Amino acid sequence: MTHLRSKLMNVPFLDLKAHHAVCRAELVNAINAVIDVSAFAGGPFVNRFEEDFACFCEVRNAVGVSSGSDALWLALTALGIGPGDEVITVPMTFIATVEAISRTGARPVFVDIEPVTYTMDPVGLERVVTPRTKAIIPVHLFGQMPDMAPILDFARARGIAVVEDAAQAHGARYNGHRARTLGSAGCFSFYPGKNLGAFGEAGAVVTHDVRLADRIRAIRDHGQVRKYHHAEIGWNCRMDGIQAAVLQVKLRYLEERNEWRRKHAAHYARALAGIAGLVLPICRPSRTHVSHIFAIRVPDRKSFMRHLESRGIGCGIHYPVPVHLQDAYACLGHCRGAFPVAEQCATEFVSLPMYPELTSCQIEAVVQAVISALHPSPTYA
């Protein structure tokens, strides 16, 4: 056993040091440039990143903001969502998606997720839409876009806005279209662990709609249309200059790093195919997955994770409690069983290490740990 343990390879769930090592000198130079001109809140570095990110997303406008959470809230607010309105989304997401709805004063309404892609099931929309429904927020969970065509057709037929929660989907595509080139707006998070991550909190809203972008720009800066002239009540949601400079550097590496993520996901999928008791993620042919998270499903998560951790393999859970069962949303009155697919996934999801800098040896170490957790044998004991 001592000999076996000496062979174990530690594989962290996320390795940001390795992630930044390749472009560290560029990042330091970018930060120094911000310091040199003292453009710390908004300003030229934010403007340049907005231009580059809009180009990357293949849209006319990108508006840098203070976080992905604020991006969602600003998009909904700029679309006129408010008290008395309803916004449809999914319960399998980080709570920020739903908090943004609540911050506008609107009521969150849920539909379940598909059992294969874990994204919004368009079939559920007809059952929950009402005359008060003003927006739909499909969540591009784990880096894969939902089946957007039926969602968009449903929304257009009823004059409902579609705001894409693309916080985990930088670079994802659906039928060749980038995240956000389909709905009214797309909202991104640049939290450090994302495919495109800042050195702190940051986010962006992207849209083809110039008027919508202009209103978001005003609301993010206290409702100002020009200095000290406030057209409406806004808030302070500006992006920092340092975050913009860091993101502009890292954006140049994003396509390459997304491709490495896809290769790692394919490696996992090949090596773990056909393992009894294991459900692997699936990418639909019409979609380009950016593999932000590689979430598998296992029947006995607690013992499975304990085994991986004993072998030095980092892992995580996204997300153990669906939003409709969170205490914060008990006021909506949903009971267990309301959204069975999301609830089952919440008990079975385990996220394996996934970042561009993973080596083949590290992936193989994860694979062997997964196999030995599910099917103990002398070979993998």
Residue pairs with C-beta under 8 A, 6 or more apart in sequence:
4 381
8 311
8 312
8 365
9 312
9 361
9 362
9 365
10 312
10 313
11 312
11 313
11 314
11 353
11 358
11 362
11 365
11 366
12 314
12 353
13 314
13 315
13 316
13 351
13 353
14 193
14 314
14 353
14 355
15 355
15 357
16 192
16 193
16 197
18 355
18 357
19 197
19 355
19 356
19 357
20 27
21 357
22 253
23 249
23 250
23 253
26 249
27 199
27 246
27 249
27 250
30 245
30 246
30 248
30 249
31 242
31 245
31 246
33 45
33 245
34 40
34 45
34 241
34 242
34 245
37 44
39 45
39 241
40 240
40 241
40 242
41 238
41 240
41 241
42 221
42 238
42 239
42 241
43 241
44 241
45 241
45 242
45 244
45 245
45 248
46 64
46 238
46 239
46 240
46 241
46 244
48 244
48 248
49 62
49 64
49 239
49 244
49 245
49 247
49 248
49 251
50 61
50 62
50 63
50 64
50 204
50 244
51 62
52 248
52 251
53 62
53 64
53 204
53 206
53 247
53 251
54 60
54 61
54 62
54 206
56 171
56 178
56 251
56 254
57 178
57 179
57 180
57 181
57 186
57 206
58 177
58 178
58 181
59 178
59 180
59 181
59 186
59 206
59 207
59 208
60 207
60 208
60 210
60 213
61 206
61 207
61 208
61 209
61 210
61 212
61 213
62 204
62 205
62 206
63 74
63 204
63 205
63 206
63 207
63 213
63 216
63 217
63 220
64 202
64 203
64 204
64 238
64 239
64 243
64 244
65 71
65 74
65 202
65 203
65 204
65 205
65 216
65 220
65 237
65 238
65 239
66 201
66 202
66 203
66 220
66 236
66 237
66 238
66 239
66 240
67 189
67 191
67 201
67 202
67 203
67 237
68 96
68 167
68 187
68 188
68 189
68 190
68 191
68 203
69 96
69 99
69 100
69 189
69 203
70 203
70 220
70 235
70 237
71 187
71 188
71 189
71 203
71 204
71 205
72 96
72 97
72 100
72 137
72 163
72 165
72 187
73 99
73 100
73 103
73 104
74 205
74 216
74 219
74 220
74 237
75 163
75 184
75 185
75 187
75 205
75 207
75 212
75 216
76 87
76 100
76 101
76 104
76 106
76 135
76 163
77 104
77 219
78 185
78 212
78 215
78 216
78 219
79 134
79 135
79 161
79 163
79 184
79 185
79 212
80 134
81 87
81 101
81 104
81 106
81 134
81 135
81 161
82 104
82 105
82 106
83 104
83 105
83 106
84 105
84 106
84 132
85 104
85 105
85 106
85 107
85 132
85 133
85 134
85 135
86 106
86 107
86 108
86 109
86 130
86 132
86 133
86 134
87 101
87 104
87 106
87 107
87 108
87 109
87 133
87 134
87 135
87 136
87 137
88 109
88 110
88 111
88 125
88 128
88 129
88 133
88 135
88 136
88 137
89 97
89 98
89 101
89 108
89 109
89 110
89 111
89 120
89 136
89 137
89 138
89 139
89 165
90 97
90 110
90 111
90 112
90 113
90 119
90 120
90 138
90 139
90 141
90 342
91 110
91 112
91 113
91 322
91 323
91 324
91 325
91 334
91 339
91 342
92 113
92 118
92 139
92 141
92 319
92 322
92 323
92 339
92 341
92 342
92 345
92 346
93 139
93 141
93 165
93 319
93 323
94 167
94 318
94 319
95 323
95 326
95 328
96 167
96 189
97 137
97 139
97 165
97 323
98 108
98 323
98 329
100 137
101 107
101 108
101 137
102 108
106 134
106 135
107 132
107 332
108 323
108 329
108 332
109 128
109 133
110 128
110 323
110 324
110 334
110 338
110 339
111 120
111 121
111 124
111 125
111 127
111 128
111 339
112 121
112 124
112 339
112 340
112 341
112 342
113 119
113 120
113 121
113 141
113 339
113 341
113 342
113 345
114 120
114 121
114 146
114 147
114 341
115 341
115 345
116 282
116 284
117 141
117 144
117 146
117 147
117 282
117 283
117 284
118 141
118 142
118 144
118 281
118 295
118 345
119 138
119 139
119 140
119 141
119 144
119 145
119 146
119 147
120 136
120 138
120 139
120 146
120 147
120 151
121 341
122 146
122 147
122 150
122 151
122 154
125 136
125 151
125 154
126 154
129 154
129 158
129 160
133 158
133 160
134 160
134 161
135 160
135 161
135 162
135 163
135 184
136 151
136 154
136 155
136 160
136 161
136 162
136 163
137 162
137 163
137 164
137 165
138 145
138 146
138 148
138 151
138 162
138 164
138 165
138 183
139 146
139 165
140 146
140 164
140 165
140 166
140 167
140 168
140 169
140 172
140 179
141 168
141 293
142 168
142 281
142 289
142 291
142 292
142 293
142 294
142 295
142 318
143 168
143 169
143 172
143 195
143 261
143 289
143 290
143 291
143 292
143 293
144 169
144 172
144 281
144 283
144 284
144 287
144 289
144 290
145 164
145 169
145 172
145 173
145 174
145 179
145 287
146 174
147 174
147 284
147 286
148 174
148 175
148 177
148 182
148 183
149 175
151 162
152 162
152 182
152 183
154 160
155 161
155 162
155 183
161 183
161 184
161 185
162 182
162 183
162 184
163 183
163 184
163 185
163 186
163 187
164 179
164 180
164 182
164 183
164 185
164 186
164 187
165 187
166 172
166 179
166 180
166 186
166 187
166 188
167 187
167 188
167 189
167 191
167 194
167 203
168 189
168 194
168 195
168 290
168 292
168 293
169 179
169 195
169 290
169 292
170 179
170 188
170 194
170 195
170 196
170 254
170 258
170 290
170 292
171 178
171 179
171 195
171 254
171 255
171 258
171 288
171 290
172 178
172 179
172 287
172 288
172 289
172 290
173 179
173 287
173 288
174 182
174 286
174 287
174 288
175 286
175 287
179 186
180 186
180 206
180 207
181 208
184 207
184 209
184 212
185 205
185 206
185 207
185 209
185 212
186 205
186 206
186 207
187 203
187 204
187 205
188 196
188 203
188 204
188 205
188 206
189 202
189 203
190 196
190 197
190 198
190 201
190 202
190 203
190 204
190 243
190 247
191 197
191 198
191 201
191 202
192 198
192 199
192 200
194 292
195 254
195 257
195 258
195 261
195 290
195 292
196 247
196 250
196 251
196 254
197 250
198 243
198 246
198 247
199 242
199 243
199 246
200 240
200 243
201 243
202 239
202 240
202 243
202 244
202 247
203 239
204 239
205 213
205 216
207 213
207 216
218 224
218 225
218 231
218 232
218 234
219 232
219 234
219 235
219 237
220 234
220 235
220 236
220 237
220 238
221 234
221 236
221 237
221 238
222 230
222 234
222 235
222 236
223 230
223 231
223 232
223 233
223 234
224 230
224 231
224 234
225 231
256 356
257 356
258 290
258 291
258 356
260 356
260 357
260 358
261 290
261 291
261 292
261 354
261 355
261 356
262 289
262 290
262 291
264 291
264 294
264 354
264 356
264 358
264 363
265 281
265 289
265 291
265 294
265 354
267 360
267 363
268 280
268 294
268 352
268 363
268 366
268 367
269 280
269 281
271 363
271 364
271 367
272 278
272 280
272 296
272 367
272 370
272 371
273 280
275 370
275 371
275 374
275 375
276 374
276 375
277 298
277 299
277 374
277 375
278 296
278 297
278 298
278 370
278 374
279 296
279 297
279 298
279 348
280 296
281 294
281 295
281 296
283 289
291 354
292 354
293 318
293 351
293 354
294 351
294 352
294 353
294 354
295 318
295 349
295 350
295 351
295 352
296 349
296 350
296 351
296 352
296 370
297 345
297 348
297 349
297 350
298 304
298 348
298 350
298 373
298 374
299 348
301 317
301 347
301 348
301 349
301 350
303 373
304 350
304 373
304 374
305 315
305 317
305 350
307 369
307 372
307 373
308 314
308 315
308 350
308 366
308 369
308 370
308 373
309 315
311 365
311 369
311 372
312 365
313 352
313 353
313 365
313 366
313 369
314 353
315 350
315 351
315 352
315 353
316 350
316 351
317 349
317 350
317 351
318 349
318 351
319 346
319 349
320 346
320 347
320 349
321 346
322 339
322 342
322 343
322 346
323 329
324 332
324 334
324 338
324 339
324 342
325 334
325 336
325 343
336 343
337 343
352 366
352 370
353 362
353 363
353 366
368 380
371 380
372 380
372 381
